[in-house]
Amino acid sequence: MKLFEGSVSPSLVALIVTVLLSEVSSLMFHLQPSAQKCLREEIHKDVLVSGDYEITEVPGQTVDLAVVDSKGGFLWKKEHAEKGRFTFTTDEYEVYEICFTSKVPHGQRGFPQEVYLSTKHGVEAKSYEGLDEAAKLKPLEVELKRLEDLSEAIVKDFGFMRQREEEMRDTNESTNSRVLYFSIFSMLCLLGLATWQVLYLRQFFKSKKLIE
């Protein structure tokens, strides 16, 4: 059975690759002793996010890991984090922070710690391991399920981009209207000021009997 026939559109391939790359990010950084480093990211609503982290061990030092929203609420928190995974689902479209906090006992000399973090969003954050056994699906059916979820994510991204485009268009139209009204108001003020100046000067010249 052939699942795909003919050539695949290059634009479709580019779109799928872009979506996959945008949903997976990895980085490594050094966390200074007794310091905090937060990574901010703007994420859509109802998006599953997972992250794998690993922190190098330094005797006596600990690192706390927390995921917070813009209101300061904790979505995930772990003290003495060393290596593991966290998952959470966004409630609103806003900026979320993944914060690493180094703690060094008083009187002890601290050393930088190497932190590795890899985050995944949406389809890439979902785990399809064991789905074949739980739902009694064949490997090909599991892959088709993953592609189905990927297509739904692409449709949601298109919907979000269209919504943002409409919001930006409404904002531009509103701004243009305000600029137009302000320009008209400024012109009326200038005309009123010019008329007042003419009448005032005419009255002044008449009082000095310079004109009749």
C-alpha positions in Angstrom: 0.0 0.0 0.0 1.4 3.4 -1.0 0.8 6.1 1.6 2.1 9.0 -0.7 2.1 9.2 -4.4 3.9 11.7 -6.6 6.2 14.5 -5.4 5.8 16.3 -2.1 5.5 20.1 -2.3 8.8 21.7 -1.2 6.8 24.4 0.7 5.0 21.7 2.7 8.3 20.1 3.6 9.8 23.4 4.6 6.7 24.2 6.8 6.9 20.8 8.6 10.7 21.2 9.2 10.1 24.7 10.5 7.4 23.6 12.9 9.6 20.7 14.2 12.6 22.9 14.7 10.6 25.6 16.5 9.2 23.0 18.9 12.5 21.7 20.0 15.3 23.7 21.6 18.5 22.8 23.5 21.1 24.8 25.2 23.9 24.6 27.7 25.1 27.4 30.1 27.1 27.9 33.3 25.2 28.8 36.4 27.2 30.9 38.8 27.2 30.1 42.5 24.5 31.7 44.6 22.9 33.1 41.4 19.7 32.6 39.5 19.2 32.3 35.8 15.7 32.3 34.2 14.9 31.4 30.6 11.8 33.2 29.2 9.7 31.9 26.4 6.3 33.0 25.0 4.1 30.0 24.5 0.5 29.6 23.2 -2.4 28.4 25.2 -3.1 24.7 25.8 0.4 23.6 24.7 2.2 20.6 26.2 5.8 21.4 27.2 8.4 19.0 28.4 12.0 19.5 29.3 15.0 17.3 30.1 17.7 18.8 32.3 21.0 17.8 33.7 23.2 19.7 36.2 26.8 18.9 37.0 27.3 18.0 40.7 29.4 20.2 43.0 29.9 18.9 46.6 27.8 21.0 49.0 26.0 23.0 46.3 22.4 22.5 45.3 20.2 23.9 42.5 16.4 24.5 42.6 14.4 24.3 39.5 11.0 26.0 39.0 8.7 26.8 36.1 6.6 30.0 36.8 4.1 32.1 34.8 4.0 35.8 34.5 1.8 36.0 37.6 4.4 34.2 39.8 2.4 30.9 39.9 4.4 27.7 40.0 3.7 25.2 37.2 6.5 22.9 38.3 9.0 22.9 41.1 11.8 20.7 42.3 14.4 21.3 45.0 17.9 19.8 44.7 17.5 19.2 41.0 20.2 17.1 39.4 18.8 15.2 36.4 15.3 14.5 35.2 12.3 15.7 33.2 9.5 18.1 33.8 6.2 18.5 31.9 3.4 21.1 32.1 0.5 22.4 30.0 0.1 26.1 29.5 -3.2 27.7 30.7 -2.9 31.0 28.9 -0.9 32.5 26.1 1.8 34.3 28.0 5.5 34.3 28.9 6.8 31.4 31.0 10.1 31.2 32.8 12.3 28.2 33.6 14.4 29.3 36.6 17.6 27.7 38.0 18.7 28.9 41.4 22.1 28.0 42.8 22.4 27.6 46.6 25.8 27.6 48.3 26.2 27.0 52.1 27.4 30.0 54.1 31.2 30.1 54.3 31.7 27.6 51.5 33.4 28.6 48.3 31.1 28.2 45.3 31.9 27.0 41.8 30.0 27.4 38.5 27.8 24.5 37.5 27.1 23.4 34.0 23.4 23.1 33.1 22.0 21.3 30.1 18.4 21.9 29.1 16.3 20.6 26.2 12.7 21.6 25.8 10.0 20.4 23.5 6.6 21.8 22.6 3.4 20.3 21.3 3.7 17.1 19.3 7.4 16.7 20.0 6.6 16.9 23.8 4.2 13.9 23.6 5.5 10.5 24.3 4.4 7.8 21.9 6.4 5.1 23.6 4.1 2.3 24.8 1.1 3.7 22.8 1.2 0.7 20.5 0.8 -1.7 23.5 -1.8 0.4 25.3 -4.0 1.1 22.3 -2.9 -2.1 20.5 -1.6 -0.2 17.5 0.9 -1.2 14.9 4.1 0.8 14.5 2.8 2.3 11.2 -0.5 3.3 13.0 1.5 5.0 15.8 3.5 6.9 13.2 0.3 8.0 11.5 -1.1 9.1 14.8 2.0 11.2 15.3 1.6 12.8 11.9 -2.0 13.4 12.6 -1.1 15.3 15.8 1.6 17.2 13.8 -1.0 18.3 11.2 -3.3 19.5 14.0 -0.5 21.5 15.5 0.3 23.1 12.1 -3.4 24.0 11.7 -3.4 25.6 15.2 -0.3 27.6 14.3 -1.9 28.8 11.1 -5.0 29.8 13.1 -2.9 31.7 15.7 -0.9 33.5 13.0 -4.2 34.5 11.3 -5.5 35.8 14.6 -2.4 37.8 15.2 -2.6 39.2 11.7 -6.2 40.3 12.3 -5.2 41.9 15.6 -2.3 43.8 14.1 -4.6 44.9 11.2 -7.2 46.2 13.7 -4.5 47.9 15.6 -3.2 49.6 12.5 -6.6 50.7 11.4 -7.3 52.1 14.9 -4.0 53.9 14.9 -4.7 55.4 11.5 -8.1 56.6 12.6 -6.7 58.3 15.7 -4.0 60.0 13.6 -6.6 61.2 11.1 -8.8 62.6 13.9 -5.8 64.2 15.6 -4.8 65.8 12.3 -8.3 67.2 11.7 -8.4 68.5 15.3 -4.9 70.1 14.9 -6.0 71.8 11.6 -9.2 73.1 13.3 -7.2 74.5 16.2 -4.7 76.2 13.8 -7.6 77.7 11.8 -9.3 78.9 15.0 -6.0 80.4 16.2 -5.4 82.2 12.9 -8.9 83.6 12.8 -8.5 84.9 16.4 -5.2 86.5 15.5 -6.7 88.3 12.5 -9.7 89.6 14.6 -7.4 90.6 17.4 -5.0 92.5 15.1 -7.9 94.2 13.3 -9.4 95.4 16.6 -5.9 96.5 17.8 -5.3 98.6 14.6 -8.8 100.1 14.9 -8.1 101.2 18.5 -4.9 102.9 17.3 -6.9 104.4 14.4 -4.5 102.9 11.9 -7.4 101.5 9.9 -11.0 102.4 9.6 
